[in-house]
């Protein structure tokens, strides 16, 4: 019995494989087992990306922008057609004593001029003009400016250019300062310098000093200094000379380069003082105090001083102490007690015998 069991076990056990022959790994159908499901392996941890600084910069794709310029002249010509054009306008001005209507566009004035921007942003909407197809704002009454001057300002705001002539250039300069238009101011200064004349030089000088235009001021002074005695008389006769302020006239009289004799300068100051006294309703000595200080009385001869004293008794233009200082310079034959600038001959001073006594003091 034991043998039979042993043989049975041996028969059921697999036989060892022969050398050179692969073992039989196949399973009979009845011995196929179901394997447990495979356990998935964990995915490897992702590596962190390198720091941004380590990455090379990649150029941005796409074309670079370019600004191209069209025909400037055509654009300016198109804008010029809108100057004082009632069609499509939305702002109305009534200008000057003539009450001339001037039409404009809010958007243009506001973007070009800060002063107009403030004016247009506060004013209420007014009446409509029958000649315009759109409602207009205003009217804005500008009674203290000439229509031609205001239109020149409007032209500049629309076209960045201006049409000037000698009659309106100074007033356009005034408006450019009032409206804060520096580029227009520069154009006016250039035009005035290029067209300066005897009739206009004093008025231009006064405007230059008033508005702080140093370059124009020096240009006008150079022009006056270059005038001959004959042309100086033409300058004195102009309305601009009579309207000079005392500060500006004194500035002219400080120059050593005036081609005018001192006696003529004294007469010019006297005529100016009488006009200013009437306009300002102030005494002659008061309005002329500053310019008189610049008259170089020690340069006059004794006979001329006598005539000066006689005329001075009528209007008291020159203080008595100034005349006394001139007489003292003659008596002492030197400019003792007199500022040296008052003893220095100008370019146009006629020579007198006593000047040789003043020259060492002037040096």
C-alpha positions as CSV (number, residue, x, y, z in Angstrom):
1,X,0.0,0.0,0.0
2,X,2.8,2.4,0.8
3,X,4.5,1.7,-2.5
4,X,1.4,2.4,-4.4
5,X,0.9,5.8,-2.8
6,X,4.5,6.7,-3.4
7,X,4.3,5.7,-7.1
8,X,1.2,7.8,-7.4
9,X,2.9,10.8,-5.9
10,X,5.9,10.4,-8.2
11,X,3.7,10.1,-11.2
12,X,1.8,13.3,-10.4
13,X,5.0,15.4,-9.6
14,X,6.7,17.1,-12.6
15,X,9.7,15.5,-14.0
16,X,13.0,17.3,-14.0
17,X,14.0,18.8,-17.3
18,X,16.6,17.2,-19.4
19,X,19.8,19.0,-20.1
20,X,19.5,21.4,-23.1
21,X,15.8,21.4,-23.0
22,X,13.7,24.3,-21.5
23,X,11.4,23.4,-18.7
24,X,7.7,23.1,-19.4
25,X,6.1,26.1,-17.8
26,X,2.7,25.7,-19.3
27,X,-0.2,25.0,-17.0
28,X,-3.1,22.6,-17.7
29,X,-6.5,24.3,-18.0
30,X,-7.6,23.1,-14.6
31,X,-4.6,24.6,-12.9
32,X,-4.8,28.2,-14.3
33,X,-5.0,30.6,-11.3
34,X,-6.2,34.1,-11.4
35,X,-3.4,36.5,-10.4
36,X,-4.0,39.4,-8.2
37,X,-4.2,42.7,-10.0
38,X,-0.8,44.4,-10.4
39,X,0.0,47.2,-8.0
40,X,0.7,50.4,-10.0
41,X,4.1,52.0,-9.4
42,X,4.0,55.6,-8.1
43,X,4.9,58.1,-10.8
44,X,8.3,59.7,-10.3
45,X,8.2,63.2,-8.7
46,X,8.3,66.0,-11.3
47,X,11.5,68.1,-11.2
48,X,11.0,71.7,-10.3
49,X,11.5,74.1,-13.3
50,X,14.7,76.1,-13.3
51,X,14.6,79.7,-11.9
52,X,13.3,82.3,-14.3
53,X,16.7,84.1,-14.3
54,X,18.3,80.9,-15.8
55,X,15.9,80.8,-18.7
56,X,17.2,82.7,-21.8
57,X,15.0,85.6,-22.9
58,X,13.1,84.8,-26.0
59,X,12.5,87.7,-28.5
60,X,8.9,88.7,-28.8
61,X,7.5,87.8,-32.1
62,X,5.7,90.4,-34.2
63,X,6.7,93.4,-36.3
64,X,7.9,96.6,-34.6
65,X,5.5,99.6,-34.9
66,X,6.3,102.5,-37.2
67,X,4.9,106.0,-37.3
68,X,4.5,107.3,-40.8
69,X,3.9,111.0,-41.7
70,X,1.4,112.0,-44.3
71,X,1.2,115.1,-46.3
72,X,1.4,117.9,-43.7
73,X,0.5,120.6,-46.2
74,X,-2.7,118.9,-47.2
75,X,-3.7,118.4,-43.5
76,X,-3.0,122.1,-42.7
77,X,-5.0,123.2,-45.7
78,X,-7.9,121.1,-44.6
79,X,-7.8,122.6,-41.1
80,X,-7.5,126.1,-42.5
81,X,-10.9,125.7,-44.2
82,X,-12.4,125.4,-40.7
83,X,-11.1,128.8,-39.5
84,X,-14.1,131.0,-38.8
85,X,-16.4,128.6,-40.7
86,X,-19.9,128.6,-39.3
87,X,-20.5,125.1,-40.6
88,X,-20.1,122.4,-37.9
89,X,-18.9,125.1,-35.4
90,X,-20.1,125.0,-31.8
91,X,-18.5,128.2,-30.3
92,X,-19.3,131.8,-31.1
93,X,-17.3,134.9,-30.3
94,X,-18.3,138.5,-30.7
95,X,-15.1,140.4,-31.2
96,X,-14.1,144.1,-31.1
97,X,-16.1,147.2,-31.2
98,X,-17.4,146.1,-34.6
99,X,-19.0,143.1,-32.8
100,X,-17.7,140.8,-35.5
101,X,-18.8,137.2,-35.2
102,X,-16.0,134.6,-35.2
103,X,-16.9,130.9,-35.3
104,X,-14.8,128.1,-33.8
105,X,-14.8,124.5,-32.5
106,X,-14.6,123.7,-28.9
107,X,-12.4,120.6,-29.3
108,X,-9.7,122.5,-31.3
109,X,-9.6,125.5,-28.9
110,X,-9.6,123.3,-25.8
111,X,-6.8,120.9,-26.8
112,X,-4.6,123.7,-28.1
113,X,-5.0,126.4,-25.4
114,X,-5.3,126.1,-21.7
115,X,-7.0,129.5,-21.4
116,X,-9.7,128.6,-23.9
117,X,-10.1,125.2,-22.1
118,X,-10.9,127.0,-18.9
119,X,-13.2,129.4,-20.6
120,X,-15.2,126.8,-22.5
121,X,-15.5,124.4,-19.6
122,X,-17.3,127.0,-17.4
123,X,-19.5,128.9,-19.7
124,X,-23.2,127.9,-20.1
125,X,-24.7,127.1,-23.5
126,X,-26.1,130.2,-25.1
127,X,-28.2,131.0,-28.1
128,X,-28.0,129.4,-31.5
129,X,-26.8,131.2,-34.5
130,X,-29.0,131.0,-37.5
131,X,-26.2,130.6,-40.0
132,X,-24.8,127.5,-38.3
133,X,-26.2,124.0,-38.7
134,X,-25.3,123.0,-35.1
135,X,-25.9,124.7,-31.7
136,X,-23.2,127.1,-30.7
137,X,-21.9,127.8,-27.2
138,X,-21.7,131.4,-26.2
139,X,-21.6,134.0,-27.5
140,X,-18.3,135.1,-25.8
141,X,-17.9,138.9,-26.0
142,X,-14.3,140.0,-26.5
143,X,-14.6,143.8,-26.9
144,X,-10.9,144.7,-26.1
145,X,-9.3,142.9,-29.1
146,X,-9.4,143.7,-32.8
147,X,-11.1,141.0,-34.9
148,X,-8.0,140.7,-37.2
149,X,-5.9,140.0,-34.1
150,X,-8.2,137.4,-32.7
151,X,-8.5,135.7,-36.1
152,X,-4.7,135.5,-36.2
153,X,-4.8,133.7,-32.9
154,X,-7.5,131.3,-34.1
155,X,-5.5,130.7,-37.3
156,X,-2.5,129.7,-35.2
157,X,-4.6,127.3,-33.1
158,X,-5.9,125.5,-36.1
159,X,-2.8,125.5,-38.4
160,X,0.2,126.1,-36.1
161,X,1.0,129.1,-38.4
162,X,0.0,132.7,-38.5
163,X,-0.4,135.5,-41.0
164,X,1.1,138.7,-39.6
165,X,1.6,142.3,-40.7
166,X,3.2,145.3,-39.1
167,X,-0.2,146.7,-38.0
168,X,-1.2,143.7,-35.8
169,X,2.1,142.0,-34.9
170,X,2.5,143.7,-31.5
171,X,-1.2,143.1,-30.6
172,X,-0.9,139.4,-31.6
173,X,2.2,139.3,-29.4
174,X,0.1,140.7,-26.5
175,X,-2.7,138.1,-27.1
176,X,-0.2,135.3,-27.3
177,X,1.1,136.2,-23.8
178,X,-2.4,136.6,-22.4
179,X,-3.4,133.2,-23.8
180,X,-0.1,131.5,-22.8
181,X,0.8,130.5,-26.4
182,X,4.6,130.4,-26.3
183,X,5.1,129.2,-29.8
184,X,2.9,132.0,-31.2
185,X,4.9,134.5,-29.1
186,X,8.1,133.3,-30.6
187,X,6.7,133.7,-34.1
188,X,5.6,137.3,-33.3
189,X,9.0,138.2,-31.8
190,X,10.8,136.9,-34.9
191,X,8.5,138.9,-37.3
192,X,8.8,142.1,-35.2
193,X,12.6,141.8,-35.2
194,X,12.7,141.1,-39.0
195,X,10.5,144.1,-39.8
196,X,11.5,146.6,-37.1
197,X,11.3,150.3,-38.2
198,X,11.7,153.8,-36.8
199,X,7.9,154.1,-36.4
200,X,7.6,150.9,-34.4
201,X,10.8,150.5,-32.4
202,X,9.6,152.4,-29.2
203,X,6.3,150.5,-29.1
204,X,8.1,147.2,-29.6
205,X,10.6,148.1,-26.9
206,X,7.8,148.9,-24.4
207,X,6.1,145.6,-25.3
208,X,9.3,143.7,-24.9
209,X,9.9,145.1,-21.4
210,X,6.3,144.6,-20.4
211,X,6.2,141.0,-21.4
212,X,9.7,140.0,-20.4
213,X,11.0,139.4,-24.0
214,X,14.7,140.0,-23.3
215,X,15.8,139.1,-26.8
216,X,13.4,141.6,-28.5
217,X,14.3,144.2,-25.9
218,X,18.0,144.1,-26.7
219,X,17.2,144.1,-30.4
220,X,15.2,147.3,-30.0
221,X,17.9,149.0,-28.0
222,X,20.5,148.1,-30.6
223,X,18.2,149.6,-33.2
224,X,17.8,152.8,-31.3
225,X,21.5,153.0,-30.7
226,X,22.1,152.6,-34.4
227,X,19.9,155.6,-35.3
228,X,21.6,158.7,-36.4
229,X,20.7,162.1,-35.0
230,X,18.3,162.6,-37.9
231,X,16.6,159.3,-37.4
232,X,16.5,159.9,-33.6
233,X,14.4,162.9,-34.2
234,X,12.1,160.7,-36.2
235,X,12.0,158.3,-33.3
236,X,11.1,161.1,-30.9
237,X,8.2,162.1,-33.0
238,X,6.5,158.7,-33.0
239,X,3.5,157.9,-30.8
240,X,5.5,155.0,-29.4
241,X,8.1,157.3,-27.9
242,X,5.5,159.5,-26.2
243,X,3.9,156.4,-24.7
244,X,7.1,155.0,-23.2
245,X,7.1,154.4,-19.5
246,X,9.6,156.2,-17.3
247,X,11.4,153.0,-16.7
248,X,11.9,152.2,-20.3
249,X,12.9,155.7,-21.3
250,X,15.5,155.7,-18.4
251,X,16.9,152.5,-19.8
252,X,17.3,154.1,-23.2
253,X,19.1,157.1,-21.7
254,X,21.6,154.9,-19.9
255,X,23.2,153.9,-23.2
256,X,26.7,155.3,-24.1
257,X,26.1,154.4,-27.8
258,X,23.3,156.8,-28.6
259,X,24.3,158.9,-31.6
260,X,22.6,161.9,-30.2
261,X,23.9,165.0,-28.4
262,X,22.9,165.6,-24.8
263,X,21.1,168.8,-25.5
264,X,18.7,167.0,-27.9
265,X,18.2,164.3,-25.3
266,X,17.2,166.9,-22.7
267,X,14.6,168.4,-25.2
268,X,13.3,164.9,-26.0
269,X,12.8,164.1,-22.3
270,X,11.0,167.5,-21.8
271,X,8.5,166.8,-24.6
272,X,7.9,163.3,-23.3
273,X,7.4,164.5,-19.8
274,X,4.7,167.1,-20.8
275,X,2.7,164.4,-22.7
276,X,3.0,161.9,-19.8
277,X,2.0,164.6,-17.3
278,X,-1.2,165.3,-19.3
279,X,-2.1,161.7,-19.7
280,X,-1.3,160.6,-16.2
281,X,-2.6,163.9,-14.7
282,X,0.6,164.1,-12.6
283,X,3.1,167.0,-12.3
284,X,6.0,167.1,-14.8
285,X,8.7,166.7,-12.1
286,X,7.0,163.6,-10.7
287,X,6.6,161.7,-14.0
288,X,10.1,162.6,-15.2
289,X,12.0,161.9,-12.0
290,X,13.5,158.7,-13.2
291,X,14.6,159.6,-16.8
292,X,16.0,163.0,-15.6
293,X,18.5,161.1,-13.5
294,X,20.1,159.7,-16.6
295,X,20.6,163.1,-18.3
296,X,24.3,164.0,-18.5
297,X,24.2,167.7,-17.7
298,X,27.9,168.1,-17.0
299,X,28.5,167.5,-20.7
300,X,26.6,170.8,-21.6
301,X,28.6,174.0,-22.0
302,X,28.0,176.9,-19.6
303,X,25.9,178.8,-22.1
304,X,23.7,175.8,-22.6
305,X,23.3,175.4,-18.8
306,X,22.1,179.0,-18.7
307,X,19.4,178.4,-21.3
308,X,18.5,175.1,-19.5
309,X,18.0,177.0,-16.2
310,X,15.7,179.5,-17.9
311,X,13.5,176.8,-19.5
312,X,13.5,174.8,-16.3
313,X,11.9,177.7,-14.4
314,X,8.7,177.1,-16.3
315,X,8.1,173.3,-15.7
316,X,10.7,172.4,-13.0
317,X,11.6,169.4,-15.1
318,X,15.1,169.1,-13.7
319,X,15.8,169.3,-9.9
320,X,17.8,172.3,-8.9
321,X,20.5,170.2,-7.3
322,X,21.2,168.4,-10.6
323,X,21.9,171.7,-12.3
324,X,24.0,172.9,-9.4
325,X,26.1,169.7,-9.7
326,X,26.7,170.5,-13.3
327,X,27.8,174.0,-12.5
328,X,30.1,172.6,-9.8
329,X,31.8,170.3,-12.3
330,X,32.5,173.4,-14.5
331,X,33.9,175.4,-11.6
332,X,36.1,172.7,-10.3
333,X,37.0,171.5,-13.8
334,X,36.4,167.9,-12.7
335,X,33.4,165.8,-12.1
336,X,33.7,165.8,-8.3
337,X,30.5,164.8,-6.6
338,X,28.9,163.7,-9.9
339,X,28.4,160.0,-10.8
340,X,31.0,159.1,-13.4
341,X,28.4,157.9,-15.9
342,X,27.0,161.4,-16.1
343,X,30.4,162.8,-17.1
344,X,31.0,160.2,-19.9
345,X,30.4,161.4,-23.4
346,X,28.0,159.3,-25.6
347,X,28.8,158.2,-29.1
348,X,26.9,161.2,-30.5
349,X,27.9,163.9,-28.0
350,X,29.3,167.0,-29.7
351,X,32.7,167.9,-28.2
352,X,33.0,170.9,-25.9
353,X,36.1,172.5,-24.5
354,X,35.5,171.5,-21.0
355,X,35.2,167.8,-21.8
356,X,38.9,167.4,-21.5
357,X,38.6,168.1,-17.8
358,X,35.9,165.4,-17.4
359,X,37.7,162.6,-19.4
360,X,40.1,161.6,-16.6
361,X,37.3,161.3,-14.2
362,X,35.3,159.3,-16.7
363,X,38.2,156.8,-17.0
